[in-house]
Amino acid sequence: MKSWRRNFNKNNINKFTKLLEQVRWQDVKLVSETNAKFEWFISKLTFLFNKAFPLRQRVIKKTYQATWITQGIKKSSKNVR
């Protein structure tokens, strides 16, 4: 089975903060509408977030569970202990 995850380590966090520092935030002042400013901000933030913390596909190892151990055996082992 596979799942998608992001890696939030110190290197990626530092990369994200450096990317945020490089953005020209004065450009948002050029936009007159509030909704457009918000859309610009969210799109920029999302782009940088995805760049700093990319989705990685990981393989989830299937855990082996003994199927021959029944509830009755589990109860009996608890009583014996």
C-alpha positions in Angstrom: 0.0 0.0 0.0 1.2 3.5 -0.7 0.5 6.9 0.8 1.4 10.5 0.2 3.2 12.4 2.9 5.2 15.6 3.5 8.5 15.7 5.3 8.6 18.5 7.9 12.2 18.5 9.0 14.5 21.4 9.9 16.0 21.7 6.5 12.6 22.0 4.8 11.4 24.5 7.3 14.5 26.6 6.8 14.0 26.3 3.0 10.4 27.5 3.4 11.4 30.5 5.5 14.0 31.5 3.0 11.5 31.2 0.2 9.1 33.4 2.1 11.9 36.0 2.6 12.5 36.2 -1.1 8.9 37.0 -2.0 8.3 40.6 -2.9 5.3 41.3 -0.6 5.0 44.9 -2.0 3.5 43.4 -5.1 0.3 42.6 -3.2 -0.1 46.4 -2.6 -0.5 46.9 -6.3 -3.7 44.9 -6.4 -6.7 47.0 -5.6 -9.3 44.4 -4.7 -9.2 42.7 -1.3 -10.3 39.3 -2.7 -7.6 39.6 -5.4 -5.0 40.4 -2.7 -6.1 37.3 -0.8 -6.0 35.1 -3.8 -2.5 36.3 -4.7 -1.4 35.7 -1.1 -2.9 32.2 -0.9 -1.6 31.2 -4.3 1.9 32.4 -3.5 1.9 30.7 -0.1 0.6 27.4 -1.5 3.2 27.4 -4.2 6.0 28.0 -1.8 4.6 25.4 0.7 4.5 22.8 -2.0 8.0 23.7 -3.2 9.5 23.4 0.3 7.4 20.5 1.5 6.8 18.3 -1.6 4.5 15.4 -1.4 6.4 12.1 -1.4 4.9 8.7 -2.0 5.9 6.2 0.6 5.3 2.5 0.8 3.5 1.3 3.9 4.7 -2.1 5.0 2.0 -4.5 5.7 2.2 -5.8 9.3 2.0 -9.5 9.7 -0.8 -10.6 12.0 -1.2 -14.2 12.9 -4.7 -15.1 11.7 -4.8 -18.4 13.6 -4.9 -16.6 17.0 -8.6 -16.3 17.9 -10.3 -14.3 20.5 -10.7 -17.4 22.6 -7.0 -18.0 22.6 -6.3 -14.4 23.6 -8.8 -14.6 26.5 -7.3 -17.9 27.7 -3.8 -16.5 27.6 -4.9 -13.6 29.7 -6.5 -15.9 32.2 -3.4 -18.1 32.4 -1.2 -15.1 33.1 
